[in-house]
Amino acid sequence: MSQKHKAIEIADDLKRADEIKVCCTTCPQECVITVQLKRGVLDRVAGEGCKRGKKFAQKEMTTPERTLTSTVMVTCGGKAALLPVKTAAPIPKKAMTLAMDVIRKTKLIGPCQMGDVVIANICGTGVDVVACRSIKEENHAC
């Protein structure tokens, strides 16, 4: 391969590395948005189908967040059950592993109501983990 072809191939690789595609989840359109970076800094956003798409792509590149869903063990009426839980709002993606460690170690004694705060301010994010279902002693799911 000639030097000229190698230089073109390297330039093409750099161009691709500076272009990232993200799937927007803010509305039913589910647009594939192209984010262009210039020297590692957000330069341009293209392909968004609504106003929320551009904000989503910018946030995804700078401080991505996710809603975390899991389960917590609950003992109620002498029986054990898994209680579905979720974060009340998205938390930073970088906090997910630590948050899961906290959730895994959490054990509750029931009953509990849907919407109850199971873990307040998980990992200092300012977001609570809440129950997604009620577990009552007389109407136990186990």
Buried (B, 14 or more C-beta within 10 A) or exposed (E): EEEEEEEEEEEEEEEEEBBBEBEBEBBEEEBEBBBEBEEEEBEEBEBBBBEBBBBBBBBBBEEBBBEBEBBBEBEBBEEEBBBEBBBBEBBBEEBBEBBBEEBEEBEBEBBBEEEBEBBEEBBEBEBBBBBBBBBEEEEBEE
